[in-house]
Amino acid sequence: MITVFIEPDNQSLSFEKLNTVLMLQKRLGLRVNDALVIRGTELLTPDCKLEDGDHIRIRKVVSTG
């Protein structure tokens, strides 16, 4: 089970059977550049593997340009 916390929505979700960050982003309807994906203190790239028990933070990128 992978636990995901989405900011700034303050939403917590759980997923099973996600292999990569890219799969997670697709499941959430996010494009690669829409959000930062963080595990602990590490920024993850779309090709990073996800493991059972991971706690992932999704920080949506907001442009106020």
NORKA-V749416 format. One record per backbone hydrogen bond with DSSP energy under -0.5 kcal/mol. CO is the residue of the C=O (numbers start at 1). NH is the residue of the N-H. E is the energy in kcal/mol with one decimal. If there is no record, write none. Layout:
co:nh:e
CO:NH:E
CO:NH:E
//
This chain:
co:nh:e
1:3:-0.5
1:53:-2.3
2:15:-2.5
3:56:-3.2
4:6:-0.5
4:13:-3.0
5:7:-0.5
5:58:-3.0
6:10:-1.1
6:11:-1.6
7:60:-2.3
11:6:-3.3
13:4:-3.3
15:2:-3.1
17:19:-0.5
19:50:-2.6
20:24:-1.6
21:25:-2.7
22:26:-2.4
23:27:-2.2
24:28:-1.9
25:29:-0.5
25:30:-3.1
26:29:-1.0
31:34:-1.8
32:35:-0.5
34:61:-2.7
36:38:-0.5
36:59:-2.6
37:44:-3.2
38:57:-3.0
39:41:-0.6
39:42:-2.2
42:39:-2.7
45:48:-2.1
46:22:-2.2
48:21:-1.7
51:54:-2.0
54:3:-2.4
54:56:-0.6
55:40:-0.6
56:5:-2.7
57:38:-2.9
57:59:-0.6
58:7:-3.4
58:60:-0.7
59:36:-2.8
60:62:-0.5
62:64:-0.5
//
